[in-house]
Amino acid sequence: MSDDPPIRFRGSIAPRPPEENPNHPIAGGLIQPDAAPRTPRRALLWTLLSIITVFTVSLGTLGFAIVTNKPDASHAEEELDPSLPPPPPFPADSPAAAAGAGPCTVVTVLSSFENAEMIERLAKGYNDMPRDINGQCVTVVASKDKSGNAALRAANGFTESAPELRPTVWVPDSTSWLSMANASGATAVPAKGIGIAESAIVLAMPAPLAFAIGWYTDPPTWEKVFEAADHPDIWSALGHPEWGEFKLGKTSPLVATSGEAALLASFGASGSGFGTTTVSDLADPEIIERVTKNELATSHYMATPEHFLWHARQAEDAGGSSADFLSAVIVDEKSVWDYNRGMTSNDGVTRTKGHAPRDELVAIYPEEGVYVADNPAVVLTGEWVDPQEAAAAEDFIRFAGTAEGQKIVTDSGYRDLHGRLAPAVQDIGILPRRIPQPINLPAQEIIAGLQYAFPEVRKRASVLFLIDVSGSMAEPIPSGQSKLDAAKSAIIAALDHFTPGDSVGLAAFSSAGGAEIAPGLVAPVADIGTNRDALLSGVQGLTPLTFTPLYAAVDQFTAQHASQHDPNRINAVVLLSDGANETAEPTIDQAGLLAKLSELHHSSPVLVFTLAYGANADVTTLRAISSTTGAHFYDATDPTKVTAILGDLVTSF
């Protein structure tokens, strides 16, 4: 935002972007100490880097440069060529002298979660000035959905909504989602849109980790990124065993642009090269095998980049380090800026502004380049969009490209259509003036093939559903179902996300008053290709009992699942509960449970994803359980939304 001061956390070790710091080693000199508390850390860091010019680690078959301090670093090409003419100015907005007559034409703009804030601000900027389209005033209304969900809705003609509630304009964060919608049979989505903003998809790392491995000053190839992520001892070799394994965060390519870019980078590093992936690469058995190996480095998949970054902040705020949760995450530049200014979101929807992190993120631009999200705007051509609405929609898109609209774009953390950032965004985000080696996301057939390939190459899961069947699960909800019946339907729908090769099981917990958990294990964890019928039968047979031995159930079943830990799988428990711990014979308290979960997290980690179901769910405890295990908390306190929310949760697998 334009009112954010360009000041970063004073304990930071991260330098300003090179073009704003003439003493940065990338610009040819040594960094000079600041008169600030961060001085000792920065001075020590750069003294060490100036001494250690090249540090090479060779571990097994992995050998590559870990720390270097070469002058031709990632940002060295970012200075503008003075011989080139400056870009032309954007046209000024041309609002009407007076607003047209009412009732106003309503233009509903559907955006992704990632660019929703920018679209909301553009809508406000447009609505704040008088508009007259064919004699009528105009009101722009913003809505949002995950990119993958929106593409599926577009393919179905948005028939889940009444015609008056369907979008007039769609602004996904990348043209790839237009391609995906059209590949899925959409008839109302133009193949190309008008880009209104840019944001590169980068490898973001906590600053200490980026400097320790040398990637800020000497960007790696994408192949080296995946090699490092595949090596469990990389941080120990660099003298930082406390950082654990190299933890690479990725979103699912089925729902997020950053996930698409990450998977394309993996195919590029394994096949024809970054940015040149072909349809045949996506089906080549040797390339598939290499990409599958790359995916093993993924801790788990999430629906939005904000989920990963929220957990990193939680780890830091709890007295640890962001490195406890991630080593690197593939996200857009705007998310890096958000993180560094203290903006977080635990659900990808609501956002909270807090203090800046101790360890900022720095954006790494690998050697071959980065994909760029182009935020295309299209006017949908469905029968629900009449000519008046289409004309008003075109005027809103025109506004987005004006000087006034592009200022909103840059103030929202994006690059404008000339690739420029707002100064505060550039400084706080520690971002280069220009994107090094920008590459457009590929054509429709590649995107469609990528979506088809993901189920084959993704990291497999070993998941136990752990379901509360206490007496309160018999209560009715507004849909007319009992809470348990609605949960059953949601679980059955969620099982469709898994494919043969995934191991899935089912347990449920309650008691009649004693210490024994009932019914306990309903279907053992096994390949869903062979036990799907047992899972379905087990879900259908669940009935409500009495008590809620929440602590004992989580303790028992997480420990059992951890005993079967497979490092080549996403090992997880999905916990759904509608109440607080209640048992006549307690066996473990909350503190004891969290201590045991923390111990497991560092020995045989099992992610416990928690879903608070209904208004009486113990949200505080469920959040603590998920946070302790590095997993995510999901809010279904409105029980009618349980199917959608559980569907969102299983995208982590």
Rosetta blueprint (number, residue, H / E / L):
1 M L
2 S L
3 D L
4 D L
5 P L
6 P L
7 I L
8 R L
9 F L
10 R L
11 G L
12 S L
13 I L
14 A L
15 P L
16 R L
17 P L
18 P H
19 E H
20 E H
21 N L
22 P L
23 N L
24 H L
25 P H
26 I H
27 A H
28 G L
29 G L
30 L L
31 I L
32 Q L
33 P L
34 D L
35 A L
36 A L
37 P L
38 R L
39 T H
40 P H
41 R H
42 R H
43 A H
44 L H
45 L H
46 W H
47 T H
48 L H
49 L H
50 S H
51 I H
52 I L
53 T L
54 V E
55 F E
56 T E
57 V E
58 S E
59 L E
60 G L
61 T L
62 L E
63 G E
64 F E
65 A E
66 I E
67 V E
68 T E
69 N L
70 K L
71 P L
72 D L
73 A L
74 S L
75 H L
76 A L
77 E L
78 E L
79 E L
80 L L
81 D L
82 P L
83 S L
84 L L
85 P L
86 P L
87 P L
88 P L
89 P L
90 F L
91 P L
92 A L
93 D L
94 S L
95 P L
96 A L
97 A L
98 A L
99 A L
100 G L
101 A E
102 G E
103 P E
104 C E
105 T E
106 V E
107 V E
108 T E
109 V E
110 L E
111 S E
112 S L
113 F L
114 E L
115 N L
116 A H
117 E H
118 M H
119 I H
120 E H
121 R H
122 L H
123 A H
124 K H
125 G H
126 Y H
127 N H
128 D L
129 M L
130 P L
131 R L
132 D L
133 I E
134 N L
135 G L
136 Q E
137 C E
138 V E
139 T E
140 V E
141 V E
142 A E
143 S E
144 K E
145 D L
146 K L
147 S H
148 G H
149 N H
150 A H
151 A H
152 L H
153 R H
154 A H
155 A H
156 N L
157 G L
158 F L
159 T L
160 E L
161 S L
162 A L
163 P H
164 E H
165 L H
166 R L
167 P L
168 T L
169 V E
170 W E
171 V E
172 P L
173 D L
174 S L
175 T H
176 S H
177 W H
178 L H
179 S H
180 M H
181 A H
182 N H
183 A H
184 S L
185 G L
186 A L
187 T L
188 A L
189 V L
190 P L
191 A L
192 K L
193 G L
194 I E
195 G E
196 I L
197 A L
198 E E
199 S E
200 A E
201 I E
202 V E
203 L E
204 A E
205 M E
206 P E
207 A H
208 P H
209 L H
210 A H
211 F H
212 A H
213 I H
214 G L
215 W L
216 Y L
217 T L
218 D L
219 P L
220 P L
221 T L
222 W H
223 E H
224 K H
225 V H
226 F H
227 E H
228 A H
229 A H
230 D H
231 H L
232 P L
233 D L
234 I H
235 W H
236 S H
237 A H
238 L L
239 G L
240 H L
241 P H
242 E H
243 W H
244 G L
245 E L
246 F L
247 K L
248 L E
249 G E
250 K E
251 T E
252 S L
253 P L
254 L L
255 V L
256 A L
257 T H
258 S H
259 G H
260 E H
261 A H
262 A H
263 L H
264 L H
265 A H
266 S H
267 F H
268 G H
269 A H
270 S H
271 G L
272 S L
273 G L
274 F L
275 G L
276 T L
277 T L
278 T L
279 V L
280 S L
281 D H
282 L H
283 A H
284 D L
285 P H
286 E H
287 I H
288 I H
289 E H
290 R H
291 V H
292 T H
293 K H
294 N H
295 E H
296 L L
297 A L
298 T E
299 S E
300 H E
301 Y E
302 M E
303 A L
304 T L
305 P H
306 E H
307 H H
308 F H
309 L H
310 W H
311 H H
312 A H
313 R H
314 Q H
315 A H
316 E H
317 D H
318 A L
319 G L
320 G L
321 S L
322 S H
323 A H
324 D H
325 F L
326 L L
327 S L
328 A E
329 V E
330 I E
331 V E
332 D E
333 E H
334 K H
335 S H
336 V H
337 W H
338 D H
339 Y H
340 N H
341 R L
342 G L
343 M E
344 T E
345 S L
346 N L
347 D L
348 G L
349 V L
350 T L
351 R L
352 T E
353 K E
354 G L
355 H L
356 A L
357 P L
358 R L
359 D L
360 E L
361 L E
362 V E
363 A E
364 I E
365 Y L
366 P L
367 E L
368 E L
369 G L
370 V E
371 Y E
372 V E
373 A E
374 D L
375 N L
376 P E
377 A E
378 V E
379 V E
380 L L
381 T L
382 G L
383 E L
384 W L
385 V L
386 D L
387 P H
388 Q H
389 E H
390 A H
391 A H
392 A H
393 A H
394 E H
395 D H
396 F H
397 I H
398 R H
399 F H
400 A H
401 G L
402 T L
403 A H
404 E H
405 G H
406 Q H
407 K H
408 I H
409 V H
410 T H
411 D H
412 S L
413 G L
414 Y L
415 R E
416 D L
417 L L
418 H L
419 G L
420 R L
421 L L
422 A L
423 P H
424 A H
425 V H
426 Q H
427 D H
428 I H
429 G H
430 I L
431 L L
432 P L
433 R L
434 R L
435 I L
436 P L
437 Q L
438 P E
439 I E
440 N E
441 L L
442 P L
443 A L
444 Q H
445 E H
446 I H
447 I H
448 A H
449 G H
450 L H
451 Q H
452 Y H
453 A H
454 F H
455 P H
456 E H
457 V H
458 R L
459 K L
460 R L
461 A E
462 S E
463 V E
464 L E
465 F E
466 L E
467 I E
468 D E
469 V L
470 S L
471 G H
472 S H
473 M H
474 A H
475 E L
476 P E
477 I L
478 P L
479 S L
480 G L
481 Q L
482 S E
483 K H
484 L H
485 D H
486 A H
487 A H
488 K H
489 S H
490 A H
491 I H
492 I H
493 A H
494 A H
495 L H
496 D L
497 H L
498 F L
499 T L
500 P L
501 G L
502 D L
503 S E
504 V E
505 G E
506 L E
507 A E
508 A E
509 F E
510 S E
511 S L
512 A L
513 G L
514 G L
515 A L
516 E L
517 I L
518 A E
519 P E
520 G E
521 L E
522 V E
523 A E
524 P E
525 V E
526 A E
527 D E
528 I H
529 G H
530 T H
531 N H
532 R H
533 D H
534 A H
535 L H
536 L H
537 S H
538 G H
539 V H
540 Q H
541 G L
542 L L
543 T L
544 P L
545 L L
546 T L
547 F L
548 T E
549 P L
550 L H
551 Y H
552 A H
553 A H
554 V H
555 D H
556 Q H
557 F H
558 T H
559 A H
560 Q H
561 H H
562 A H
563 S L
564 Q L
565 H L
566 D L
567 P L
568 N L
569 R L
570 I E
571 N E
572 A E
573 V E
574 V E
575 L E
576 L E
577 S E
578 D L
579 G L
580 A L
581 N L
582 E E
583 T L
584 A L
585 E L
586 P L
587 T L
588 I L
589 D L
590 Q H
591 A H
592 G H
593 L H
594 L H
595 A H
596 K H
597 L H
598 S H
599 E H
600 L H
601 H H
602 H H
603 S H
604 S L
605 P L
606 V L
607 L E
608 V E
609 F E
610 T E
611 L E
612 A E
613 Y E
614 G L
615 A L
616 N L
617 A L
618 D L
619 V H
620 T H
621 T H
622 L H
623 R H
624 A H
625 I H
626 S H
627 S H
628 T H
629 T L
630 G L
631 A L
632 H L
633 F E
634 Y E
635 D E
636 A E
637 T L
638 D L
639 P H
640 T H
641 K H
642 V H
643 T H
644 A H
645 I H
646 L H
647 G H
648 D H
649 L H
650 V H
651 T H
652 S H
653 F L
